[in-house]
Amino acid sequence: MIALTRGSEPEALRKMRHWRLADQRRKRLQNQDPPSIVGYDVARDTLYEAQEHRCCYCGDLIRDKAQPVEHFRPKEAVDRRLYPDDPLRRLTPADPEYIDHGYWWLAWTWENLLFSCHICNSGYKKTHFPIRGATLPAWRWDVGDEHALLIDPFREDPMDSIYWRPELPALWDPLRPADSIGGIWWVPDHKGVKGEKTVSFLGLRSLKEVVTDHVRTTVWPNVKGIFRDWNLGQRTKARRRWAQKENLLLGPGRRFPAATWDVLQFLMPDMVQQLPIPRSGRRPPNWAPPPPVPGLPDAPAGVGASLWLDILACGDHGSDADKDALLLNLCQSGPWNIDQLRDRLPILSPVNLKARLARLVASGQITEGPQGYRA
Ligand SMILES: [Zn+2]
């Protein structure tokens, strides 16, 4: 796992959130069955590019991007157990640690979405979300208030807490690395509780074989000559050779960049420090996580909360009849001039708003006065 940085939110997701979230909230407030949580996958392509085609959790390259978009905080059910595979402890909906509603209001929030492979998403992370202390109350976006026990690679650097090490370090002989590397297994280890929970809930130990194979077949053959040059004091030559290999081992779309860097760091710490070889995904020291994207824009003055939710839920996808009904509803609290109406009905283009007003005035449902339009 490496630190990831998001680009700006895709416009399609912002629109989807306004529409779906308003609809979701309205149904829940009215105690109706909420609509299914869909549509967030409009963020997939942007996430896939931001993550350089890798799974946010295991770090493997994903060639087929038709994978489900992952919610860091689960969108529906949440399983709060503190150990992923505790056979004595199976949570049921009656258990206080099991929360069935999930973080539905974060389902279309840019900061809650990641791109992960099918195995990490459906095989390991599933609906797990262990926390310490109280859960985030519904309709709250400031996730920093909740003490999550899993590492969010968009908010913190996983390489501070998770690192790869040889399973049998006693067997490793620094004088004969070329001979002894073949007998070493590489395994993930952790520092701190979040590191431990992230390794166990995401099943990162199951990567032992594939990462060890990656080290043997890709990392080691490419770096052993560089190590030799470095150890012989041929620093310029080693630098030049590393410059040719860096992109091959740590560049965009390369597999397991965190494990690759940790292996280099373990085998040749002075070379990693002096070249230097920067840690994959490392952020500048003054980096801070971006503030959460707000869920829904506040209602403009003079528009009630319920009407505003209806306007957002209608969106520009709504039917003509729904849009007329919203305009009439709005004009009942008028008069509003055209600019005020435009601010209060942002789902209509200026041209569409004018045409709709003209039609409703002609049919006598709306009157036009010097102060503006009123129903
Ligand atoms: Zn994965």
Boltz pocket constraint, residues with backbone or C-beta under 6 A from the ligand:
constraints:
  - pocket:
      binder: B
      contacts: [[A, 55], [A, 56], [A, 57], [A, 58], [A, 59], [A, 60], [A, 116], [A, 117], [A, 118], [A, 119], [A, 120], [A, 121]]
      max_distance: 6.0
